[in-house]
């Protein structure tokens, strides 16, 4: 497996903060939008991580996030 890009590492940090309850929904939305503005695959990796979760709350947040972009 290759190294993660800077945006993918950011996506991983965002996901871990959310999973550990250290990131609010508002912060997640802002970080999601900022990551989406970058021209690499960081946002795709964050979506991938969120989809892998077995948490219904995270699924619902992802739907809201997708509607915000």
C-alpha positions in Angstrom: 0.0 0.0 0.0 1.3 3.4 -0.9 1.7 6.5 1.2 -1.3 8.7 1.8 -1.4 12.2 0.3 -1.7 15.2 2.6 -5.4 15.5 1.9 -5.9 11.8 2.6 -4.1 12.2 6.0 -6.4 15.2 6.7 -9.4 13.1 5.8 -8.2 10.4 8.2 -7.7 12.9 11.0 -11.2 14.4 10.4 -12.7 10.9 10.5 -10.9 9.9 13.7 -11.9 13.1 15.5 -15.5 12.6 14.5 -15.5 8.9 15.5 -14.0 9.8 18.9 -16.7 12.5 19.5 -14.2 15.4 19.3 -15.6 17.1 16.3 -19.0 18.8 16.1 -21.3 18.5 13.2 -20.6 22.1 12.2 -16.9 21.6 12.3 -17.3 18.5 10.2 -19.3 20.4 7.6 -16.7 23.2 7.4 -13.8 20.7 7.1 -15.8 18.6 4.5 -16.3 21.7 2.4 -12.7 22.8 2.7 -11.5 19.3 1.7 -13.9 19.3 -1.2 -12.3 22.6 -2.5 -8.9 20.9 -3.0 -8.3 19.3 -6.3 -7.1 15.9 -5.1 -8.8 12.8 -3.7 -9.0 13.7 0.0 -12.7 14.2 -0.1 -13.2 10.8 -1.8 -11.1 9.2 0.9 -13.2 10.9 3.7 -16.4 9.8 2.0 -15.0 6.2 1.8 -14.1 6.3 5.5 -17.5 7.6 6.4 -19.2 4.9 4.3 -17.2 2.1 6.0 -18.7 3.1 9.4 -21.4 1.0 10.8 -22.9 4.0 12.6 -26.3 5.3 11.4 -25.6 8.7 12.8 -22.5 9.0 10.6 -24.5 7.8 7.6 -27.0 10.5 8.2 -24.3 13.1 8.6 -22.8 12.0 5.3 -26.1 12.5 3.5 -26.3 16.1 5.0 -22.7 16.7 3.9 -23.3 15.5 0.4 -26.3 17.8 0.1 -24.2 20.8 1.3 -21.8 20.7 -1.6 
